Amino acid sequence: MTHPASATKPIFASRLALFYAAYFVLTGIQLPYLPLWLELKGLDSREIGLVLAIPTLIRIVSVPAIARLSDRYGDARRILILLSLAAALGYCGLGFASATLTIAAIVVLVSIPNTPIMTIADAYALQRLDARRYGPVRLWGSVAFVVANIGVGYAIDRIAPANIVWLLAAAAVALALISLLLVPHRVPHISSHAPVRVAMLLRKPAFLAIVAAAALIQASHAFYYAFSTVQWKAAGFEGSAIGILWATGVIAEILLFALAGRFSPAIGPAALLTMGAAGAAIRWSAMAFDPQGLILLALQALHGLSFGATHLGTVAYVARSAPPGLAASAQGVFSTLFGVVLAVLLGVSGQLYAAFGAGGYAVMAICASLGGLVIVAMRQQISAAG
C-alpha cells in the first residue's frame, strides 16, 4: 500500500514548481526591466541604485521576522499565501506612482511581503524534498524567468515601456492566485528557546563561512541586476536582444538545476560555492571591459555557476545545518546577511555606473573573489561540519 505522504509528494512538488514559476515570472520582469521603468520615470542612476537597494534593506528586517513567524506556527503555506496577496496589492499600487518619493515609499511597502517569499518557499520545499529533488523543482522557476525575460523584451519593443509596471502587477496577481494551490504541510511549533538555537548556528565557523561567502558571491550580481539593462539599452540593444541576453544566463542555471540530481556526493556545498565564486569572478572581470557579441553571450552562460552553483550549495548546507523545526529561520540567517551586502552593493552601483560605466563590474569581481577565498580558507572546517 502506498503511504499517503509518498502519494502526495508528486502533487506537492508539481504545485510548488508552479509557484516557483509564477514567482520567477514576476522576478523575470522586475530584475531586468524595473530599472528601465525607473529611468523612464525620470530617476537618475544614483536614484535608481538607491530605489533598487530598498528591498534589500527591508529584507534585513522582514526576512528574519517572517521566517521566525513561519517556524513559530509551523505553517509555511499559509504564510506564503498571505505574503503573495499583500505583494500583489503593493505592485498594483506601484502602477499609479509617479513622483520619486512616492515610488520609493511603495517599493518599501511591496518589499515587506515580497522579500521573504523565496526564503519561506525554500524552507517549505526542503521540509518535503531533499537537496537532489529540490533542484529539478526549482528549475521551473528559472524556466519561467527565461520566458519572462524574452517575452517582456519583445513586448517593450511593441508597447510603451511605461506599461512594464502593469506587467509586474499582473504577474503578482497571478502569484497570489497560484499560492492558493500549494499543498498544506504543517510541522510542529517551535519552542520558546528557538532564538537561542538559531543563535547557536552563528557560533559555528563552518556555517558562518558558508553564509558569508554565499552572501558575497550572490551580492556581486548587484551591478548586473541594477544596470545591465540600462547599459545595454543605451548601447543600442533592442528589448528582444536584452531579453535573450538575460535568458542565456538563466538557461545555463536551468541546466545546472536539472543535473543536480546526478551530482556525485563528492560535490558538496563547499565545492559548489567555490565553482560559483570562480564563475562570478571571471564573469564580472570580463564584463568590466564591456564585451560584445558571442563573448557577451558566453559570459552570460556563466550565470549557471555564479548564481546557480552558489544557490544550490547554500540552500543545501543551510537546510542540513538547521535545528529541527527551524528551517525557515536558518535560511533567514543567510538571507539577512545577503540582504545587508546586496543593499550596500546596490547603493554603491549607482555611484559606480555614474563614474565608470561598465567598469563598475570590477568591484563585483573583487567581492566574488573574496567569497571564494573564504571558502578556500575554511574548506577543512566546512567538510568536517558536513
C-alpha positions as CSV (number, residue, x, y, z in Angstrom):
1,M,0.0,0.0,0.0
2,T,1.3,3.5,-0.9
3,H,1.9,5.7,2.1
4,P,-0.2,8.9,2.0
5,A,2.9,11.1,2.4
6,S,4.5,9.3,-0.6
7,A,1.4,9.6,-2.7
8,T,1.2,13.4,-2.1
9,K,4.8,14.1,-2.8
10,P,4.4,14.4,-6.6
11,I,1.4,16.8,-6.0
12,F,3.4,18.8,-3.5
13,A,6.3,19.0,-6.0
14,S,4.2,19.9,-9.0
15,R,2.3,22.7,-7.3
16,L,5.4,24.0,-5.7
17,A,7.1,24.1,-9.2
18,L,4.1,26.1,-10.4
19,F,4.5,28.5,-7.5
20,Y,8.2,28.9,-8.2
21,A,7.4,29.5,-11.9
22,A,4.8,32.3,-11.0
23,Y,7.3,33.9,-8.6
24,F,10.0,34.0,-11.2
25,V,7.8,35.4,-13.9
26,L,7.4,38.3,-11.5
27,T,11.2,38.4,-10.8
28,G,12.0,38.0,-14.5
29,I,10.1,41.2,-15.3
30,Q,11.3,43.1,-12.3
31,L,15.1,42.5,-12.3
32,P,15.9,43.4,-15.9
33,Y,13.1,45.9,-16.6
34,L,12.2,47.8,-13.4
35,P,15.4,49.9,-13.7
36,L,14.4,50.9,-17.2
37,W,10.9,51.9,-15.9
38,L,12.5,53.9,-13.1
39,E,14.7,55.7,-15.7
40,L,11.6,56.5,-17.8
41,K,10.0,58.0,-14.6
42,G,12.9,60.5,-14.5
43,L,15.2,58.9,-11.9
44,D,18.9,59.3,-12.5
45,S,21.4,56.5,-12.0
46,R,22.1,57.3,-8.3
47,E,18.4,57.4,-7.5
48,I,17.8,54.1,-9.4
49,G,20.6,52.5,-7.3
50,L,19.0,53.7,-4.1
51,V,15.5,52.6,-5.0
52,L,16.7,49.2,-6.0
53,A,18.6,49.0,-2.7
54,I,15.3,49.4,-0.8
55,P,14.1,45.8,-1.0
56,T,17.4,44.5,0.3
57,L,17.4,46.9,3.2
58,I,13.8,45.8,4.0
59,R,14.9,42.2,3.7
60,I,17.2,42.7,6.7
61,V,14.2,43.1,9.0
62,S,11.3,41.3,7.2
63,V,13.0,38.0,6.3
64,P,14.1,37.0,9.8
65,A,10.9,38.3,11.4
66,I,8.6,36.4,8.9
67,A,10.8,33.3,8.8
68,R,10.6,33.1,12.6
69,L,6.8,33.6,12.4
70,S,6.6,30.7,9.8
71,D,8.6,28.4,12.1
72,R,6.7,29.5,15.2
73,Y,3.3,28.5,13.7
74,G,4.6,25.6,11.5
75,D,2.5,26.6,8.5
76,A,4.7,27.9,5.7
77,R,1.9,27.5,3.2
78,R,-0.4,30.0,4.9
79,I,2.4,32.5,5.3
80,L,3.2,32.2,1.6
81,I,-0.4,32.9,0.7
82,L,-0.6,36.0,2.9
83,L,2.7,37.3,1.6
84,S,1.7,36.8,-2.1
85,L,-1.6,38.5,-1.6
86,A,0.0,41.5,0.1
87,A,2.7,41.8,-2.6
88,A,0.1,41.7,-5.3
89,L,-1.7,44.7,-3.7
90,G,1.6,46.6,-3.5
91,Y,2.6,46.0,-7.1
92,C,-0.9,47.2,-8.3
93,G,-0.3,50.4,-6.3
94,L,3.1,51.0,-7.9
95,G,1.4,51.4,-11.2
96,F,-0.2,54.7,-10.0
97,A,3.1,56.2,-8.7
98,S,5.0,58.9,-10.5
99,A,7.0,61.0,-8.1
100,T,10.3,59.6,-6.9
101,L,9.4,59.7,-3.2
102,T,6.0,58.0,-3.9
103,I,7.8,55.3,-5.9
104,A,10.3,54.7,-3.1
105,A,7.5,54.6,-0.5
106,I,5.5,52.0,-2.4
107,V,8.7,49.9,-3.1
108,V,9.1,49.8,0.7
109,L,5.6,48.6,1.2
110,V,5.9,46.0,-1.6
111,S,9.2,44.7,-0.2
112,I,7.9,43.9,3.2
113,P,5.9,40.9,2.0
114,N,7.8,40.2,-1.2
115,T,11.4,39.8,0.1
116,P,10.7,36.8,2.4
117,I,8.8,34.8,-0.2
118,M,11.8,32.9,-1.6
119,T,13.2,32.1,1.9
120,I,9.9,30.7,3.1
121,A,9.3,28.8,-0.1
122,D,12.8,27.2,0.0
123,A,12.2,26.2,3.6
124,Y,8.8,24.8,2.8
125,A,10.3,22.9,-0.2
126,L,13.1,21.4,1.9
127,Q,10.7,20.1,4.5
128,R,9.5,17.5,2.0
129,L,12.2,17.4,-0.7
130,D,15.9,16.6,-0.2
131,A,18.5,18.8,-2.0
132,R,18.7,16.5,-5.0
133,R,14.9,16.6,-5.6
134,Y,14.8,20.4,-4.9
135,G,16.9,21.3,-8.0
136,P,14.5,19.8,-10.5
137,V,11.5,21.5,-8.9
138,R,13.3,24.9,-8.5
139,L,14.4,24.8,-12.2
140,W,10.8,25.6,-13.2
141,G,11.3,29.0,-11.6
142,S,14.3,29.5,-13.8
143,V,12.4,28.4,-16.9
144,A,9.7,30.9,-16.1
145,F,12.3,33.6,-15.6
146,V,13.6,33.0,-19.1
147,V,10.1,33.1,-20.6
148,A,9.5,36.4,-18.8
149,N,12.9,37.9,-19.9
150,I,12.3,37.1,-23.6
151,G,8.6,37.8,-23.6
152,V,8.8,41.2,-21.9
153,G,11.9,42.0,-24.1
154,Y,9.8,41.6,-27.2
155,A,6.8,43.3,-25.6
156,I,8.7,46.5,-24.8
157,D,9.7,46.8,-28.5
158,R,5.9,46.9,-29.2
159,I,4.3,48.6,-26.2
160,A,5.1,51.8,-24.3
161,P,7.9,50.8,-21.8
162,A,5.9,52.8,-19.2
163,N,3.5,49.8,-19.2
164,I,6.1,47.5,-17.7
165,V,4.7,48.2,-14.3
166,W,1.4,46.8,-15.2
167,L,3.0,43.6,-16.4
168,L,4.6,43.4,-12.9
169,A,1.2,43.9,-11.3
170,A,-0.4,41.2,-13.4
171,A,2.4,38.7,-12.5
172,A,2.0,39.5,-8.8
173,V,-1.8,38.8,-9.0
174,A,-1.1,35.5,-10.8
175,L,1.3,34.5,-8.0
176,A,-1.3,35.3,-5.3
177,L,-3.8,33.1,-7.0
178,I,-1.4,30.2,-7.6
179,S,-0.3,30.3,-3.9
180,L,-3.8,29.1,-3.0
181,L,-2.9,25.8,-4.7
182,L,0.1,24.9,-2.5
183,V,-0.3,21.6,-0.6
184,P,-0.8,22.1,3.2
185,H,2.2,20.9,5.2
186,R,2.4,21.6,8.9
187,V,5.4,21.0,11.1
188,P,5.5,21.1,14.9
189,H,5.5,24.5,16.6
190,I,8.9,25.6,17.8
191,S,9.7,26.2,21.4
192,S,10.4,29.5,23.1
193,H,14.1,28.5,23.0
194,A,14.2,28.8,19.2
195,P,16.1,32.1,19.1
196,V,18.8,30.5,21.2
197,R,19.1,27.5,18.9
198,V,19.3,29.8,15.8
199,A,22.0,31.9,17.6
200,M,24.0,28.7,18.1
201,L,24.4,28.5,14.4
202,L,26.2,31.8,14.4
203,R,28.9,30.3,16.7
204,K,29.8,27.6,14.2
205,P,32.7,28.8,12.0
206,A,31.7,26.5,9.1
207,F,28.1,27.9,9.0
208,L,29.4,31.5,9.2
209,A,31.9,30.8,6.4
210,I,29.2,29.4,4.1
211,V,26.7,32.2,4.6
212,A,29.4,34.9,4.4
213,A,30.9,33.5,1.2
214,A,27.5,32.9,-0.4
215,A,26.4,36.5,0.5
216,L,29.5,38.0,-1.1
217,I,29.1,35.8,-4.3
218,Q,25.4,36.3,-4.7
219,A,25.5,40.0,-3.9
220,S,28.2,40.5,-6.5
221,H,25.3,40.3,-9.0
222,A,24.2,43.8,-7.8
223,F,25.7,45.9,-10.6
224,Y,24.3,43.4,-13.2
225,Y,20.8,43.5,-11.7
226,A,20.7,47.3,-11.5
227,F,22.4,48.5,-14.6
228,S,22.9,45.8,-17.3
229,T,19.6,46.5,-19.0
230,V,20.1,50.3,-18.8
231,Q,23.6,50.0,-20.1
232,W,22.6,47.7,-23.0
233,K,19.6,49.8,-23.9
234,A,21.9,52.9,-24.0
235,A,24.3,51.0,-26.3
236,G,21.5,50.4,-28.8
237,F,20.4,46.9,-27.9
238,E,16.7,46.2,-28.7
239,G,14.5,44.9,-26.0
240,S,14.4,41.5,-27.6
241,A,18.2,41.2,-27.6
242,I,18.3,42.3,-23.9
243,G,15.7,39.6,-23.1
244,I,17.8,37.0,-24.9
245,L,21.0,38.0,-23.0
246,W,19.2,37.7,-19.7
247,A,17.7,34.4,-20.8
248,T,21.0,32.9,-21.8
249,G,22.3,33.2,-18.2
250,V,19.2,31.6,-16.8
251,I,19.2,28.7,-19.3
252,A,22.6,27.8,-18.0
253,E,21.2,27.9,-14.5
254,I,18.3,25.6,-15.6
255,L,20.8,23.1,-17.0
256,L,22.7,23.1,-13.7
257,F,19.5,22.6,-11.6
258,A,18.3,19.8,-14.0
259,L,21.6,18.0,-13.5
260,A,21.7,18.5,-9.7
261,G,20.2,15.1,-9.0
262,R,23.1,13.4,-10.8
263,F,25.9,15.2,-9.0
264,S,28.4,13.0,-7.2
265,P,28.1,13.1,-3.4
266,A,31.7,14.4,-3.5
267,I,30.4,17.7,-5.0
268,G,29.2,19.2,-1.7
269,P,28.4,22.8,-0.7
270,A,32.0,23.9,-0.5
271,A,32.7,22.7,-4.0
272,L,29.6,24.3,-5.4
273,L,30.4,27.6,-3.8
274,T,34.0,27.5,-5.0
275,M,32.7,27.0,-8.5
276,G,30.2,29.8,-8.0
277,A,32.9,32.2,-6.9
278,A,35.2,31.3,-9.8
279,G,32.4,31.8,-12.3
280,A,31.4,35.1,-10.9
281,A,35.0,36.5,-10.7
282,I,35.7,35.5,-14.3
283,R,32.3,36.9,-15.5
284,W,32.5,40.3,-13.8
285,S,36.2,40.8,-14.6
286,A,35.4,40.3,-18.3
287,M,32.2,42.4,-18.2
288,A,34.2,45.4,-16.9
289,F,35.6,45.6,-20.5
290,D,32.1,46.0,-22.0
291,P,32.3,42.9,-24.3
292,Q,30.0,42.4,-27.3
293,G,28.6,39.6,-29.4
294,L,29.5,36.0,-28.7
295,I,31.8,36.9,-25.9
296,L,28.9,38.6,-24.0
297,L,26.7,35.5,-24.6
298,A,29.4,33.2,-23.3
299,L,29.8,35.4,-20.2
300,Q,26.1,35.3,-19.6
301,A,26.3,31.5,-19.6
302,L,28.5,31.7,-16.5
303,H,25.3,32.6,-14.6
304,G,24.9,28.9,-14.2
305,L,27.9,29.0,-11.9
306,S,27.8,32.5,-10.4
307,F,24.2,32.2,-9.3
308,G,23.1,28.5,-9.8
309,A,26.0,26.7,-8.2
310,T,26.1,29.2,-5.3
311,H,22.4,28.9,-4.7
312,L,22.4,25.1,-4.7
313,G,25.4,24.9,-2.3
314,T,23.9,27.5,0.0
315,V,20.4,26.1,0.4
316,A,21.7,22.5,0.8
317,Y,24.2,23.4,3.5
318,V,21.8,25.7,5.4
319,A,19.0,23.2,5.3
320,R,21.3,20.4,6.6
321,S,22.6,22.7,9.4
322,A,19.1,23.9,10.6
323,P,18.0,22.8,14.0
324,P,14.7,20.8,14.0
325,G,11.7,23.0,13.2
326,L,13.8,26.0,12.3
327,A,14.3,25.5,8.6
328,A,12.9,29.0,7.7
329,S,14.8,30.8,10.4
330,A,18.1,29.2,9.3
331,Q,17.5,30.2,5.7
332,G,16.6,33.6,7.0
333,V,20.1,34.0,8.6
334,F,21.7,33.7,5.2
335,S,19.0,35.9,3.6
336,T,19.6,38.6,6.1
337,L,23.3,38.7,5.6
338,F,22.9,38.6,1.9
339,G,20.5,41.5,2.2
340,V,23.0,43.6,4.0
341,V,25.7,43.0,1.5
342,L,23.4,43.4,-1.5
343,A,21.9,46.6,-0.2
344,V,25.4,48.1,0.1
345,L,26.5,47.0,-3.3
346,L,23.2,48.2,-5.0
347,G,23.7,51.6,-3.4
348,V,27.3,51.7,-4.5
349,S,26.4,50.5,-8.0
350,G,24.7,53.8,-8.8
351,Q,27.8,55.7,-8.0
352,L,30.0,53.2,-9.9
353,Y,27.8,53.3,-13.0
354,A,27.8,57.1,-13.0
355,A,31.6,57.3,-12.6
356,F,32.9,54.3,-14.6
357,G,30.1,52.8,-16.7
358,A,30.7,49.1,-17.3
359,G,34.0,49.4,-15.3
360,G,31.9,49.1,-12.1
361,Y,31.8,45.3,-12.7
362,A,35.4,45.2,-11.5
363,V,34.2,45.9,-7.9
364,M,31.8,43.0,-8.2
365,A,34.6,40.7,-9.3
366,I,36.5,41.6,-6.1
367,C,33.5,40.7,-4.0
368,A,33.1,37.3,-5.6
369,S,36.8,36.6,-5.2
370,L,36.6,37.4,-1.5
371,G,33.8,34.9,-1.2
372,G,35.8,32.3,-2.9
373,L,38.8,33.0,-0.6
374,V,36.6,32.5,2.5
375,I,35.6,29.0,1.2
376,V,39.1,28.0,0.4
377,A,40.4,29.2,3.8
378,M,37.6,27.4,5.7
379,R,37.3,24.3,3.5
380,Q,38.5,21.8,6.1
381,Q,36.1,23.1,8.8
382,I,33.2,23.0,6.3
383,S,34.0,19.5,5.3
384,A,34.3,18.4,8.9
385,A,31.0,20.0,9.8
386,G,29.2,18.5,6.8
